Amino acid sequence: MSAEARVIRAPNHLGDVVLALPAIVADGADVLVVRWLAPLLDMAGVTAEVLPFDRGPSGFARAMKELRGRRYAAGSLMTPAFSAAWLLRCGGVRHLRGTSTDGRGFLLRDRIDRKELAGRHRIDAFKLLLGQDVSTAPVSHRVVPPAERVATWRTRLGGPDGTSRLVGLCPGANAPARRWPADRFGEVARSMLAEGRPVVVLGGSREREVTGLVAGEAPGAVDLGGQTDLTDLAAILSLCDLVLTNDTGPMHLAGAVGTPTVTLWGSSDPREVRQLGAPDLPVTGADLPCKPCCRNHCHRRGRGTLLADAKEECMRLIDVQDVYDAAHAASGRRRVDE
């Protein structure tokens, strides 16, 4: 291993890894990434060494041992957690670059002021973390799912005719403040099905309840909540004519595989985290003085600005008809290189 060898500690969340891909690919250093996200780097064509690791004490110990064996001289941290810096230092990486967040400043050699990242699209924020130029507009990096997996899901979802107008719904989100109500996803799904458009509802293992609620509101929708791995998800999203989604990881993955999106925005700021890989129509609902608060949990209580209840008012003010109209406007707008 070269004395100048470097390693990048990738983000922990799907959407953030998609947004970090332009910086990771341009940098060319090896990448340490949570194991379930490693297939994304392969689908993105990352040619550097990818080091998957598991969370938890035993995973920490194995990753530390591997890092020590590779003798990296320097590392860049794309996640703000103390544990990320501590792992690399325990792995023998002495020169660390990152933000002085979570009390880890004393572990860093090259500290980045968070003010330098504020207000930028996250693609550019990740580029700055790796010391890259941000003078041009941020551009997404393409993700290509394996052809055989795409073919398998095309057959399972009805063949070429069954997937030509397929609508994907992603009603989950790690943050409650970013979730549009499940019954409203169901209303849109019913309308799409009534037009003869097939609908598939997607979500991770912890989102089975919400995908089940949406599918239950729309008989005929295919509920795949908790039934797909990351490569499956990318393949299915690539088959969709349109994806209707909250601000969540699959939103970014849909754009990265070239599928148009209709995105629903409440607490988060689309100027900083919108997907840039494919055409997108954002639906933001009513203007509220608290938007965007960028909180994962709504802190408001009591009477709202326009509704009787202030809690998650921003998401509940997104109108079903507006979303339905946006879905029609966005259909058939796949990227020109498809």
N, C-alpha and C positions, 0 to 999 in steps of 0.2 A: 504494500500500500504506500502510495506517495506521501511524502512529508506534507504536501499541500492538500491532501484529500479532505473533502468536506462532506457533511451530511446535513440534510434538511429535515427538520421535524415537521411533518405535514399536519394540517388541522385535523380535528377530531370528528367533524360533521360533514355529511355528504355535500351539502351546498357549498360549504367553505372550500372543500377540496376541489370541486369543479371550478370555483372562482380562483383558486390558487394555481390551476394547471398552466396558464400562460407563463407565470413566473417560474414554476418548477421546470417546465420544458426548456425555457430560455436559459435557465441557470446550468442545468446539466449535472448537478451534484446528486449523490445517492439520496434516497428518500426513506425515512423511517415513518411508517404509517400504520394506524390501527388495522388489524388483519382484515376485517370485513370490507374495508375500503380499498384494499390493494388491487382488486380486479379493475377498478376505475382507472388506475394508472396504466394498466396494461391496455385497456380499451382506448386510452388517450395516446398510446404509442410512446410512452416514456421509455427511453433507451438506457437510462442509468440504472444502477442496481436499486431494486425496491426491497426494503427490509420490513416485512410485516411483523407486527408484534401484538401480543395480547395484553389487555388491561389487567390490573390486579398485581399482587405481590409476586407471584410466580412468573408472570409475564414480564414484570419489571426486571426481575433477576436475569431472565434469559436474554432480554434485550440489552441489558448492561454488559453481559458477558460477550455478546456478539459485537457490540460497539468497541469494547476493549480489544477484541481480537483484530478489528479492522484498523485500529490506531488512527482515527480521524484527527486531523489537526484543528479543525474548526467546524462549527455548526451554526445553522440559522433556525430560529424558532418562529414558526408561523402560527403557533398557538400561545395564548398569553399566560398559561398556567405555570405555577411554580414547579409542579411535578415534571413538566416537559424539560425545563432547564436542569432540574436535579438529576433526571435520568441521563442526560447527555454528560453532565459533569461526572456522575458516578461511572459513566462509560469511558472516561478518560478524555473527553473533549473539553479542552481548556479555553479555547477562544470561542465565546458564544455571542451571537448577535440577536437582539430582540428588544421588545418593549420592557420597561421596568415595571411590570405589573405583578400583582399577586405576591409582593414582597420578595421578588427574586433578583432585584437590581444588583445585589452584591455578587451574584453568580455570573454576571454578564461582563464581557470585555468591551462590547460595542453596543451602547444603549441607544435605542430609538425613542424619541419623544412621541407619545401618542398624539400630540397635537399635530404632528406632521401627517398623520393618517386620517385625522378627522375631516369629515365632509367629502372625502374622495370615494369613488366607487371602490368596492372591496378588491376588485381585480388590481387596481392601482395601489391600494394599500399593501397587498401582498408583494407586489413588485418592489415597492419601497423597502419592505422588510428584507428583501434580498439585494438591495442596493442597485436596482435597475431603473432605467429611464422611464419617466411617466409623462413625457412631453406630448405624446400622441394619444388619441382617444383609446380607451380600453377596448380590447377585442377578446372575445371568448375563444377557447380552444375546442376543437372538434373531438367528440367521443364516438367511436365506431364499435357497436356491439358485434360479437361474432356472427357471421352469416348463418351458421347452422342453428344458432339459438333463435335468430330472427325467423328462420324458416319454420322451426318447430312451433313457435308461438303464432305465426301466421296461420298454420294449419289448425291449431287448437282453437283459435278465435274465429274460424269460419272461412279460411282460405282468402285468396285475393279479393273476392267480392265482399266477404264479411269484414275485412279490415280497411277497405278503401275509404270509408267515411267514419271510421272508429273514433269515438270520443272517450278520452281518458279523464277520470275524475280523481283528484288527490285531495281528499277532505281532511287529512290529518295535518298535524304540525306539532313539533316538540313544545312550542309555546302556546298555552291556551289563548293568549291575546291575539294570536294570528289565525284563529280558526273561525271560518264562516260556519253558521249553524248547519248541522247535518241535514235537517229537514229541507233546507233551501237547496243544498246540493241535490237532494232527492227530487225536488220540484223541477229543476233544470233537467235532470236525467229523465224524468217522465216525459217531458216535452220532446227531448231528443229521440227517445224511443218511439213516441207517437209519430214522428216524422220518418221512421224507418231507419234511424241511425243507431248502430250498435253502441253500447256503453259498457266500459269496463271500469271498475272501482278499484283503486290501488292504494296500498298502505303496508307498513311494516307489521311485525308481529305484535307490537303494542298498540296497533291501530285497528285491530280486528273488530272491536266493538263499533267504532265509528263507520268503518266500511260496511259492516253489517246493517247498521241503521240506514245508511244511504241506499244500499241495495234493497232493503226492505221497503223503502218508500217508492221504489221504482222496479216493479216486477219485470223481469227480463234482463236487467243489468247483471253482468258477470262480476261477482265479488271475488277478488283475488287477494284480499287483505291477509297478510301473513303467509302467503303461499309463493312468494318469489324471493330469490336472492338478488343481489345487486345487478348481476349480468342479465338475469331475466327481466328485471325492471327496465334496464336500458333497452333491451330488445323490444319489449311491449311498447314503451314510449315512442320508439322509432317507427312503430307501425301505425301510431295514431295520426289522424288527420288534425287533431286538436287536443290539447290538454287544458282542462279547467282546474286551477290549483290555488291553494293558499300559498303564502310565502314559506316554502319548505324545500328540503333537499331535492325531491323529485322535480320541482319547478326548474331548478338549474340543470338537472340532468336532461329534462325534456328539451330545453333550449340547446344543450350541448350536442344532442343527437339530431338536431335540426327540425324539431316539431314545434309549430306555433303554439302559443299559450294565451290564455286569458287568466290574468293573475288578480288576486283579491288582496287589498291592502288596508290595514287598519293601523296597528301600532308601529309597524316597521316603515322604513323610508325607502321607497323604490329607487330614489336617486343614488342610493348607496349599494343596494343589493339586488336590483332587478337583473333578470337573466338577459344576456346579450347575444345568445347564440342563434336565435330564430326570432321571427316577428312576434311581438307581444302586444296585447291590449290590456293595460291595467284598468281595473275598476276600483275606485277609491271611496265611493260613497260620499256622504256629506262632509264638508269642512267642519272640523271641531277645533277649538282652541288648544286642545291637548295633543293634537296629531302633528307629526309623529312623535310618540314618547319613547319608542324603541325599547319598551319594556316587554318582558316575556309574560308577565302577569299584570292584569289591569288593576291599578291601585284605586280606582274611582269607586265611590260609594254614594248612595243617596240618589237624588233626582238628577237626571242627565240634562244635557244641553237641549236636546230635542225629544228624548224619550223619558218615560217615567223612571227608568232605572239606568243609572250611569255606567254600570259594570259592562265592559266590552261593547259600549255603545257604538264605537267606530265600525266594528264588524257587523253589528246588527242593523246598521243603517245602510248597508249595501243591499240594493234592491234586486230581487230576483229577475225582474224584467230587464234591468240594465245588464245583468250578467248574461241573460239569454240573448239579448241583442248583440252584445260583444262577441258571444260565441258564434253567432251567425256571420258577423263581419270578419272574424278571424279564420273561419273555415277555408281550407284550400289555399292557404298562404304559406306553404312550405318554402324553405329556402331555395333560391334559384339554382344551387348546385346539387339539388337532389336528383 
